[in-house]
Amino acid sequence: MHNAPPTGDGGPAFGGRRADEAGAPPSEELRALVRDCLDDVDDLVGRYVARVSSFDDYQGTVSAEDLRETARACFELLLRLVGGLPVSDELRGVPERLGRRRARQGVPLERLLQAVRMDFQVLWTAFLERIAPADLPELTRSAVRVWDAVEFHTVNVHAAYLDQVAVLARQRERERTALMGRLLSSDGRDQQLVAQVATMLQVGAQSDFAVAVVPQEFQQDLRRAVTARLTAQGTHLQDHNGTLVLVAQLPRPAGTVPDRWLHDVPCALAPVAHGLGQVPDMVRVAEAIAATLDSSAAGPVTLSDAWMPVAAARLGAMAGMLADSVLAGLGPLPPQERDRLLETVVTYCRTGSVSATTRELYCHRNTVLNRLSRFSELTGYQPTNPVDAATVLFALRCARGGPA
């Protein structure tokens, strides 16, 4: 916000020019007219308030007293600009204070500028009423000077409004971040906190929410996706525990995350949170999934996709013990033979078919059957049995250096 400095003769600059450069200096007749209006500024204020108070966006937002006080200061500033009269520091700050005040009150910018430019109509009408018809040509030559003063005022109000809007947006974002941080660190049972977050995000507390987490290397992918596809109300991004968390209200009645939202974003996607109170738990689930992501991830990874590595990680030291107990019988084998047996077992468990395994490994059916039988003899687990197959696959996931 840049306020106009006073000119050398005490008159302020406006319209991007010094007062004595905005056409001819004010005539004595114009100065007299300005002084007459300054003496009767309450009349200008009354006319202005009568017009602006009827604006829908002002009713119930800007009080009549507020309108009168700001209008009186604005008209005094404008009249002094038009008449080339000295302007105090207090008056010079009027446009900035007005712009910031109306921004805080939530008056739409277009409506504010309409109200500010109405100053010209009120001023010009007052001038016309106070001059003789013979003096009209002289007043007409001063129209540019009057308009320049109003435009100077309008531009500065506009700039201050935008500055204040930016300040308010930063404040709201800090409040959103702090409040969401409290929710994510909680157990989700504080209903007052849940209600506050719902109000801040302008969402329903009992709505369904998508919850996704991305580690640092994939954060830009998520930000781009949110900007491109999730601009609707009810979307929030939060830095949390070294990751980036997305919480987005799901459209009704879907109840599932639309495929297009995150299809190309490597991220950990938690089960749907049924209500804001479930979001903290789902964030922790997504964080556990995110800890298993690697560079091969090309899209969302769900809990059903990643339950094995997540479970293995949760077992801690017991994961290695489980792997050793299940796979101990393979220990004496030469590495090459061990790898062949494991490759056959994993392929069979994935395909569920001997024929598909033979095609994928380019070997005879009997070879596949022999390897599966050999694996059963050595470990006691039969890959053809669903329960044994699940145990073997999980043990392999737990084994250090084992197949993924």
NORBEL-V216969 format. One record per residue. N is the residue number from 1. RES is the residue in one small letter. PHI is phi in whole degrees, -180 to 180 (999 if undefined). PSI is psi in degrees with one decimal (999 if undefined). OMEGA is omega in degrees with one decimal (* if undefined). Layout:
n=<N | N>
res=<RES | RES>
phi=<PHI | PHI>
psi=<PSI | PSI>
omega=<OMEGA | OMEGA>
This chain:
n=<1 | 2 | 3 | 4 | 5 | 6 | 7 | 8 | 9 | 10 | 11 | 12 | 13 | 14 | 15 | 16 | 17 | 18 | 19 | 20 | 21 | 22 | 23 | 24 | 25 | 26 | 27 | 28 | 29 | 30 | 31 | 32 | 33 | 34 | 35 | 36 | 37 | 38 | 39 | 40 | 41 | 42 | 43 | 44 | 45 | 46 | 47 | 48 | 49 | 50 | 51 | 52 | 53 | 54 | 55 | 56 | 57 | 58 | 59 | 60 | 61 | 62 | 63 | 64 | 65 | 66 | 67 | 68 | 69 | 70 | 71 | 72 | 73 | 74 | 75 | 76 | 77 | 78 | 79 | 80 | 81 | 82 | 83 | 84 | 85 | 86 | 87 | 88 | 89 | 90 | 91 | 92 | 93 | 94 | 95 | 96 | 97 | 98 | 99 | 100 | 101 | 102 | 103 | 104 | 105 | 106 | 107 | 108 | 109 | 110 | 111 | 112 | 113 | 114 | 115 | 116 | 117 | 118 | 119 | 120 | 121 | 122 | 123 | 124 | 125 | 126 | 127 | 128 | 129 | 130 | 131 | 132 | 133 | 134 | 135 | 136 | 137 | 138 | 139 | 140 | 141 | 142 | 143 | 144 | 145 | 146 | 147 | 148 | 149 | 150 | 151 | 152 | 153 | 154 | 155 | 156 | 157 | 158 | 159 | 160 | 161 | 162 | 163 | 164 | 165 | 166 | 167 | 168 | 169 | 170 | 171 | 172 | 173 | 174 | 175 | 176 | 177 | 178 | 179 | 180 | 181 | 182 | 183 | 184 | 185 | 186 | 187 | 188 | 189 | 190 | 191 | 192 | 193 | 194 | 195 | 196 | 197 | 198 | 199 | 200 | 201 | 202 | 203 | 204 | 205 | 206 | 207 | 208 | 209 | 210 | 211 | 212 | 213 | 214 | 215 | 216 | 217 | 218 | 219 | 220 | 221 | 222 | 223 | 224 | 225 | 226 | 227 | 228 | 229 | 230 | 231 | 232 | 233 | 234 | 235 | 236 | 237 | 238 | 239 | 240 | 241 | 242 | 243 | 244 | 245 | 246 | 247 | 248 | 249 | 250 | 251 | 252 | 253 | 254 | 255 | 256 | 257 | 258 | 259 | 260 | 261 | 262 | 263 | 264 | 265 | 266 | 267 | 268 | 269 | 270 | 271 | 272 | 273 | 274 | 275 | 276 | 277 | 278 | 279 | 280 | 281 | 282 | 283 | 284 | 285 | 286 | 287 | 288 | 289 | 290 | 291 | 292 | 293 | 294 | 295 | 296 | 297 | 298 | 299 | 300 | 301 | 302 | 303 | 304 | 305 | 306 | 307 | 308 | 309 | 310 | 311 | 312 | 313 | 314 | 315 | 316 | 317 | 318 | 319 | 320 | 321 | 322 | 323 | 324 | 325 | 326 | 327 | 328 | 329 | 330 | 331 | 332 | 333 | 334 | 335 | 336 | 337 | 338 | 339 | 340 | 341 | 342 | 343 | 344 | 345 | 346 | 347 | 348 | 349 | 350 | 351 | 352 | 353 | 354 | 355 | 356 | 357 | 358 | 359 | 360 | 361 | 362 | 363 | 364 | 365 | 366 | 367 | 368 | 369 | 370 | 371 | 372 | 373 | 374 | 375 | 376 | 377 | 378 | 379 | 380 | 381 | 382 | 383 | 384 | 385 | 386 | 387 | 388 | 389 | 390 | 391 | 392 | 393 | 394 | 395 | 396 | 397 | 398 | 399 | 400 | 401 | 402 | 403 | 404>
res=<m | h | n | a | p | p | t | g | d | g | g | p | a | f | g | g | r | r | a | d | e | a | g | a | p | p | s | e | e | l | r | a | l | v | r | d | c | l | d | d | v | d | d | l | v | g | r | y | v | a | r | v | s | s | f | d | d | y | q | g | t | v | s | a | e | d | l | r | e | t | a | r | a | c | f | e | l | l | l | r | l | v | g | g | l | p | v | s | d | e | l | r | g | v | p | e | r | l | g | r | r | r | a | r | q | g | v | p | l | e | r | l | l | q | a | v | r | m | d | f | q | v | l | w | t | a | f | l | e | r | i | a | p | a | d | l | p | e | l | t | r | s | a | v | r | v | w | d | a | v | e | f | h | t | v | n | v | h | a | a | y | l | d | q | v | a | v | l | a | r | q | r | e | r | e | r | t | a | l | m | g | r | l | l | s | s | d | g | r | d | q | q | l | v | a | q | v | a | t | m | l | q | v | g | a | q | s | d | f | a | v | a | v | v | p | q | e | f | q | q | d | l | r | r | a | v | t | a | r | l | t | a | q | g | t | h | l | q | d | h | n | g | t | l | v | l | v | a | q | l | p | r | p | a | g | t | v | p | d | r | w | l | h | d | v | p | c | a | l | a | p | v | a | h | g | l | g | q | v | p | d | m | v | r | v | a | e | a | i | a | a | t | l | d | s | s | a | a | g | p | v | t | l | s | d | a | w | m | p | v | a | a | a | r | l | g | a | m | a | g | m | l | a | d | s | v | l | a | g | l | g | p | l | p | p | q | e | r | d | r | l | l | e | t | v | v | t | y | c | r | t | g | s | v | s | a | t | t | r | e | l | y | c | h | r | n | t | v | l | n | r | l | s | r | f | s | e | l | t | g | y | q | p | t | n | p | v | d | a | a | t | v | l | f | a | l | r | c | a | r | g | g | p | a>
phi=<999 | -118 | -92 | -75 | -76 | -69 | -83 | -61 | -93 | 94 | -87 | -77 | -88 | -157 | 66 | 81 | -133 | -68 | -58 | -81 | -107 | -85 | 82 | -71 | -59 | -60 | -74 | -63 | -63 | -67 | -61 | -65 | -65 | -63 | -65 | -63 | -69 | -63 | -68 | -119 | -64 | -63 | -66 | -64 | -62 | -61 | -64 | -64 | -62 | -61 | -80 | -75 | -64 | -84 | -65 | -57 | -75 | -98 | -65 | 78 | -114 | -114 | -72 | -61 | -64 | -61 | -60 | -64 | -63 | -69 | -64 | -61 | -66 | -65 | -68 | -65 | -62 | -63 | -63 | -69 | -64 | -63 | -87 | 67 | -92 | -60 | -122 | -74 | -60 | -61 | -69 | -62 | -88 | -59 | -59 | -65 | -64 | -65 | -60 | -68 | -64 | -68 | -66 | -65 | -79 | 84 | -71 | -60 | -60 | -60 | -69 | -62 | -64 | -62 | -66 | -65 | -72 | -68 | -55 | -63 | -60 | -65 | -61 | -65 | -63 | -64 | -64 | -62 | -73 | -105 | -119 | -79 | -53 | -68 | -91 | -61 | -58 | -65 | -67 | -60 | -67 | -94 | -60 | -62 | -65 | -65 | -66 | -60 | -64 | -65 | -68 | -58 | -61 | -64 | -61 | -72 | -62 | -59 | -62 | -66 | -60 | -64 | -60 | -69 | -60 | -65 | -63 | -64 | -64 | -65 | -64 | -63 | -66 | -64 | -65 | -60 | -64 | -65 | -68 | -67 | -60 | -64 | -66 | -65 | -89 | -100 | -95 | 80 | -96 | -79 | -66 | -67 | -64 | -60 | -65 | -64 | -65 | -61 | -66 | -63 | -85 | 58 | -131 | -83 | -62 | -101 | -70 | -90 | -133 | -84 | -130 | -133 | -132 | -127 | -70 | -55 | -70 | -112 | -65 | -65 | -61 | -68 | -61 | -64 | -64 | -64 | -63 | -82 | -127 | -123 | -83 | -68 | -61 | 97 | -115 | -141 | -111 | -144 | -75 | -153 | 54 | 80 | -124 | -108 | -107 | -109 | -124 | -135 | -67 | -86 | -67 | -90 | -100 | -53 | 76 | -131 | -78 | -58 | -57 | -70 | -60 | -129 | -60 | -114 | -106 | -68 | -152 | -96 | -110 | -78 | -58 | -60 | -88 | -91 | 107 | -62 | -63 | -88 | -58 | -57 | -63 | -69 | -64 | -66 | -63 | -64 | -64 | -65 | -66 | -60 | -66 | -99 | -70 | -134 | -66 | -81 | -65 | -121 | -162 | -63 | -114 | -96 | -64 | -67 | -75 | -114 | -64 | -65 | -63 | -65 | -64 | -62 | -65 | -70 | -71 | 62 | -64 | -68 | -62 | -65 | -64 | -64 | -60 | -64 | -70 | -80 | -105 | -57 | -64 | -87 | -56 | -70 | -71 | -61 | -53 | -65 | -68 | -59 | -64 | -64 | -63 | -66 | -61 | -66 | -63 | -64 | -65 | -64 | -64 | -76 | -91 | 71 | -145 | -66 | -62 | -65 | -66 | -63 | -67 | -72 | -97 | 55 | -139 | -74 | -57 | -63 | -63 | -61 | -62 | -65 | -67 | -63 | -66 | -63 | -61 | -64 | -61 | -78 | -109 | 86 | -110 | -102 | -60 | -80 | -96 | -55 | -65 | -63 | -61 | -63 | -64 | -64 | -63 | -69 | -63 | -63 | -66 | -77 | -68 | -66 | 77 | -76 | -61 | -74>
psi=<122.1 | 118.8 | 151.4 | 131.3 | 156.5 | 149.8 | 174.6 | -31.3 | 13.0 | -13.6 | 140.7 | 160.4 | 149.2 | 161.4 | 21.1 | 1.8 | 160.8 | 155.6 | -36.9 | 0.8 | -8.1 | 62.1 | -157.7 | 150.3 | 155.2 | 134.5 | 164.9 | -34.9 | -42.1 | -41.0 | -40.4 | -38.6 | -41.8 | -43.7 | -36.3 | -42.0 | -36.1 | -36.4 | -25.9 | 37.1 | -25.4 | -29.7 | -42.3 | -41.5 | -43.7 | -43.1 | -43.4 | -47.6 | -38.6 | -35.4 | -48.6 | -31.4 | -16.1 | -7.7 | 134.0 | -41.1 | -10.0 | -29.5 | 127.1 | -3.7 | -46.8 | 120.2 | 159.9 | -38.7 | -41.8 | -46.0 | -44.5 | -45.5 | -47.0 | -37.8 | -40.9 | -44.9 | -40.6 | -43.3 | -36.1 | -41.6 | -49.2 | -43.7 | -39.1 | -35.6 | -46.2 | -40.9 | 0.1 | 29.2 | 158.2 | 145.5 | 125.0 | 162.6 | -36.7 | -45.7 | -35.7 | -26.0 | 1.7 | -49.2 | -41.9 | -45.2 | -38.7 | -46.8 | -44.4 | -39.2 | -47.1 | -31.0 | -43.7 | -30.7 | -11.9 | 19.1 | 128.4 | 144.0 | -44.3 | -39.5 | -38.2 | -46.8 | -35.6 | -43.0 | -41.0 | -42.0 | -15.7 | -17.0 | -38.1 | -46.1 | -45.3 | -45.5 | -48.7 | -39.5 | -41.7 | -39.3 | -46.0 | -35.0 | -18.3 | 5.3 | 157.5 | 152.5 | -33.6 | -22.2 | 0.8 | -43.0 | -39.5 | -40.5 | -38.0 | -36.7 | -16.9 | 0.2 | -39.6 | -39.0 | -41.0 | -45.5 | -38.8 | -40.2 | -44.5 | -40.3 | -38.5 | -47.0 | -45.2 | -44.9 | -41.7 | -35.7 | -45.0 | -49.5 | -43.5 | -38.1 | -48.3 | -39.0 | -44.7 | -37.5 | -42.0 | -40.5 | -45.1 | -38.2 | -40.8 | -39.4 | -44.2 | -38.8 | -39.6 | -40.8 | -42.8 | -45.3 | -44.6 | -43.6 | -43.1 | -36.3 | -39.8 | -41.8 | -46.6 | -26.8 | -1.0 | -176.4 | 2.2 | 6.4 | -8.9 | 99.4 | -30.6 | -43.1 | -42.6 | -43.0 | -38.5 | -42.9 | -41.4 | -41.8 | -43.8 | -41.7 | -9.1 | 52.0 | 167.8 | 131.5 | -26.7 | 10.0 | 169.1 | 144.7 | 138.9 | 138.3 | 120.5 | 148.8 | 135.6 | 137.8 | 173.3 | -40.3 | -15.2 | 10.3 | -37.8 | -34.1 | -42.9 | -42.8 | -41.9 | -41.6 | -41.6 | -43.9 | -38.9 | -31.3 | -17.5 | 48.3 | -4.2 | 163.3 | 144.1 | 20.5 | 134.4 | 135.2 | 138.6 | 128.6 | 126.7 | 121.3 | 38.3 | 6.0 | 171.0 | 124.3 | 133.5 | 129.5 | 118.5 | 129.1 | 132.6 | 145.3 | 146.4 | 145.4 | 27.0 | -59.4 | -3.3 | 160.4 | 122.5 | 136.0 | -37.0 | -19.4 | -51.4 | 22.7 | -27.7 | 18.0 | 116.3 | 106.1 | 164.3 | 120.1 | 115.2 | 163.6 | 156.8 | 134.3 | 119.1 | 82.8 | 151.5 | -28.9 | -23.5 | -10.7 | -45.0 | -43.3 | -41.0 | -31.0 | -42.1 | -35.9 | -46.3 | -36.2 | -38.5 | -39.9 | -44.2 | -31.5 | -17.2 | -5.8 | 147.1 | -173.7 | -13.4 | -12.4 | 131.8 | -6.4 | -167.5 | 137.7 | 121.8 | 173.3 | -36.8 | -27.8 | -36.6 | 16.1 | -32.5 | -54.5 | -33.5 | -46.8 | -40.5 | -41.6 | -37.3 | -25.6 | -24.6 | -128.6 | -25.8 | -20.3 | -45.4 | -37.2 | -41.2 | -44.8 | -43.9 | -40.5 | -34.7 | -37.2 | 9.1 | -35.5 | -17.0 | -7.7 | -45.4 | -13.0 | 148.9 | 146.5 | -40.3 | -43.0 | -41.0 | -44.6 | -38.8 | -43.2 | -45.9 | -39.0 | -42.6 | -44.0 | -46.6 | -42.2 | -41.8 | -43.5 | -33.4 | -39.0 | -30.0 | 17.7 | 131.7 | -41.7 | -44.4 | -36.0 | -41.6 | -40.5 | -40.7 | -34.4 | -1.1 | 50.8 | 168.1 | 154.0 | -44.1 | -33.2 | -44.9 | -47.4 | -39.7 | -41.2 | -41.5 | -40.7 | -41.9 | -42.2 | -41.1 | -41.3 | -41.9 | -33.6 | -23.7 | 1.6 | 132.7 | 115.2 | -20.5 | -8.9 | 122.6 | -43.3 | -45.4 | -40.2 | -43.5 | -40.3 | -43.5 | -46.4 | -39.0 | -37.9 | -40.1 | -37.5 | -36.0 | -25.0 | 133.1 | 126.0 | 3.7 | 169.0 | 147.1 | 999>
omega=<-178.4 | 177.9 | -175.9 | 176.9 | 177.3 | 176.9 | -175.4 | -177.7 | 178.7 | 178.1 | -177.3 | 173.1 | 175.7 | -179.7 | 179.8 | -179.3 | 171.1 | -178.1 | -177.6 | 175.8 | -178.5 | -175.0 | -179.5 | 175.2 | -180.0 | 178.9 | 177.7 | 178.1 | 179.7 | 177.9 | 179.1 | 178.9 | 179.0 | -179.1 | 178.1 | 179.1 | 176.7 | 178.1 | -177.2 | -174.2 | 179.0 | 177.4 | 177.7 | -179.6 | -179.7 | 179.3 | -178.1 | -178.1 | 180.0 | -179.8 | -171.6 | -177.9 | 178.5 | 178.7 | -179.6 | -174.9 | 177.5 | -179.0 | -179.5 | 179.9 | -179.6 | -177.4 | 178.1 | 178.9 | 177.2 | 179.8 | -178.3 | -177.9 | -179.0 | 179.6 | -179.9 | 179.4 | -179.0 | -178.9 | 176.8 | 177.7 | -176.3 | -179.4 | 178.9 | 175.8 | -178.8 | -176.8 | -179.9 | -178.4 | 179.5 | 179.9 | -179.8 | 176.0 | 179.5 | 178.5 | -178.2 | 179.9 | -176.9 | -178.0 | -179.6 | -179.3 | 179.7 | -179.4 | -179.2 | -178.6 | -178.8 | 176.0 | 179.1 | 179.6 | 178.5 | 176.0 | 179.4 | -175.3 | -178.0 | 179.7 | 177.7 | -179.0 | 176.0 | 179.8 | -179.1 | -178.6 | 175.4 | 175.4 | -178.2 | -179.1 | -178.5 | 179.4 | -174.9 | 177.2 | 179.5 | 178.3 | -177.3 | -178.5 | -173.3 | -179.4 | 174.4 | 179.5 | -177.9 | -178.3 | -176.6 | 178.5 | 179.8 | 179.2 | -179.7 | 178.7 | 179.1 | -175.4 | -179.4 | -179.7 | 178.5 | -178.7 | 178.0 | 179.4 | 179.4 | -178.8 | 174.7 | 178.6 | -177.3 | -178.8 | -179.1 | 173.9 | -179.8 | -178.3 | -179.6 | 178.2 | -178.9 | 176.5 | -178.0 | 176.9 | 178.6 | 177.9 | -179.8 | 179.3 | 177.5 | 178.6 | 179.7 | -180.0 | 176.9 | 178.8 | 178.2 | -177.8 | -179.4 | -177.8 | 179.0 | 176.5 | 176.7 | -179.1 | -176.5 | 179.7 | -176.7 | 175.4 | 177.1 | -175.2 | 178.9 | -174.7 | 177.3 | 177.4 | 178.4 | -179.9 | 178.8 | 179.0 | 179.1 | 178.5 | -179.0 | -179.0 | -177.3 | 178.4 | 174.4 | -177.5 | -178.2 | 177.7 | 173.6 | -176.2 | 169.0 | 178.4 | 179.7 | 179.1 | 175.9 | 173.1 | -170.6 | -172.8 | -178.3 | -173.7 | 180.0 | 177.2 | -179.7 | 179.9 | 178.6 | -179.4 | 179.6 | 180.0 | -175.0 | -168.9 | -173.0 | -178.3 | -178.1 | 179.2 | 175.4 | 178.1 | -178.5 | 174.1 | -175.5 | 169.6 | -174.6 | 178.1 | 177.1 | 177.2 | 175.1 | -176.2 | 173.2 | 171.3 | -175.8 | 177.7 | -179.1 | 177.3 | 175.3 | 2.3 | -170.2 | -179.2 | 176.3 | -179.3 | 178.3 | -176.0 | -173.8 | -176.1 | -169.6 | -169.4 | -177.6 | -178.5 | 175.0 | -175.3 | 174.3 | -176.6 | -178.7 | 169.9 | -178.5 | 175.9 | 179.5 | -176.9 | -179.7 | -179.7 | 179.0 | -176.3 | 179.8 | 178.9 | -178.6 | 174.9 | 179.6 | 174.5 | -178.9 | 177.5 | 178.2 | 177.4 | -177.6 | 179.9 | -179.3 | -177.2 | 174.2 | -175.3 | -179.3 | -179.4 | -178.4 | -178.2 | -179.1 | 175.4 | -176.6 | 178.7 | 178.3 | 175.9 | -166.9 | -174.1 | -179.6 | 178.5 | 178.1 | 179.5 | 178.9 | 179.6 | -179.6 | 179.6 | -179.5 | -177.2 | -179.4 | 179.5 | 178.9 | 178.4 | 178.3 | 179.8 | -178.9 | -176.8 | -178.2 | -171.7 | -175.8 | -177.9 | -179.9 | -175.1 | -176.7 | -175.3 | 170.5 | -176.6 | -176.6 | 179.9 | 178.8 | -179.0 | -179.9 | 179.4 | -178.8 | 178.3 | 179.8 | -179.6 | -178.1 | 180.0 | 179.1 | 179.9 | 179.9 | -176.6 | -177.5 | -174.5 | 174.6 | -178.6 | 179.6 | 179.0 | 179.1 | -179.8 | -176.0 | -177.2 | 179.0 | 178.2 | -176.0 | 179.4 | -179.4 | 178.2 | 178.6 | -179.3 | 179.4 | -179.5 | 177.6 | 178.6 | 179.7 | 179.0 | 179.8 | 179.3 | -174.6 | -173.3 | -175.5 | 179.6 | -179.0 | -180.0 | 179.2 | 176.6 | -174.4 | -179.1 | 178.4 | -179.8 | 179.5 | 179.5 | -179.3 | -178.5 | 179.4 | 177.3 | 177.6 | 177.4 | -178.4 | -175.9 | 176.8 | 179.3 | 179.6 | 178.9 | -179.4 | *>
